[in-house]
């Protein structure tokens, strides 16, 4: 979800975290469906808006899940099934 159409994005403080592998900016935003956490990556230009349930679901995951996501950051590769 883009920051467009989200209110409060400019009013909330921004948390910036980074190391040699990644940099992210995190801020609380308000939508018509409630508060979300907007996480953006300046390097890639990508962002995601997560609701409280999605954030809590992160706590249910194992280290292996995160390792798999980091190993394949943009999802599974599409396989050409026709040839």
C-alpha distance (Angstrom), angle and dihedral (degrees) to the residues before:
residue distance angle dihedral
X1 . . .
X2 3.76 . .
X3 3.79 122.9 .
X4 3.80 86.5 -117.6
X5 3.78 110.6 103.4
X6 3.79 92.5 22.6
X7 3.78 116.5 115.2
X8 3.76 124.7 -146.6
X9 3.81 93.2 28.4
X10 3.80 92.5 120.9
X11 3.82 94.2 40.2
X12 3.80 98.8 54.9
X13 3.79 123.0 80.6
X14 3.79 116.6 -104.1
X15 3.79 120.7 -129.0
X16 3.80 113.8 -153.5
X17 3.80 121.3 -162.5
X18 3.75 126.5 176.7
X19 3.76 149.2 150.2
X20 3.80 135.9 171.2
X21 3.83 90.8 -67.0
X22 3.81 105.2 43.0
X23 3.79 146.9 3.4
X24 3.80 125.6 -156.3
X25 3.78 137.2 178.0
X26 3.79 118.7 -150.4
X27 3.78 128.1 -166.4
X28 3.79 138.2 160.5
X29 3.80 114.2 -115.9
X30 3.76 133.1 -178.6
X31 3.80 124.2 -131.1
X32 3.77 131.3 177.8
X33 3.82 85.3 -97.1
X34 3.80 95.0 53.4
X35 3.78 138.5 -90.5
X36 3.80 121.1 -21.9
X37 3.77 135.9 -179.4
X38 3.80 111.5 -120.1
X39 3.80 111.4 -153.2
X40 3.79 117.0 -172.9
X41 3.79 134.6 -179.0
X42 3.81 112.4 -147.5
X43 3.82 91.3 -166.1
X44 3.79 95.5 56.3
X45 3.80 99.0 26.2
X46 3.81 89.6 -130.2
X47 3.81 126.6 130.4
X48 3.76 140.0 177.8
X49 3.80 132.5 -160.9
X50 3.81 113.2 -146.1
X51 3.80 127.5 -165.1
X52 3.83 121.4 -144.4
X53 3.82 91.8 -96.3
X54 3.81 92.4 53.1
X55 3.81 89.7 48.4
X56 3.79 92.0 49.5
X57 3.80 89.2 48.8
X58 3.80 87.3 62.3
X59 3.81 88.1 64.5
X60 3.81 90.1 57.2
X61 3.81 92.5 60.9
X62 3.77 128.6 96.6
X63 3.79 126.6 -131.3
X64 3.80 87.5 -104.8
X65 3.81 91.3 62.4
X66 3.79 91.6 54.0
X67 3.80 91.7 44.9
X68 3.81 89.4 53.7
X69 3.83 91.5 49.1
X70 3.80 91.9 49.8
X71 3.80 90.8 47.1
X72 3.82 91.0 54.8
X73 3.83 105.3 23.2
X74 3.80 99.7 172.9
X75 3.80 97.9 45.3
X76 3.77 132.2 -97.6
X77 3.76 118.1 -29.4
X78 3.78 113.9 -106.5
X79 3.76 112.8 -111.8
X80 3.80 119.0 -142.3
X81 3.82 100.5 -125.0
X82 3.83 93.9 -179.1
X83 3.76 97.0 64.6
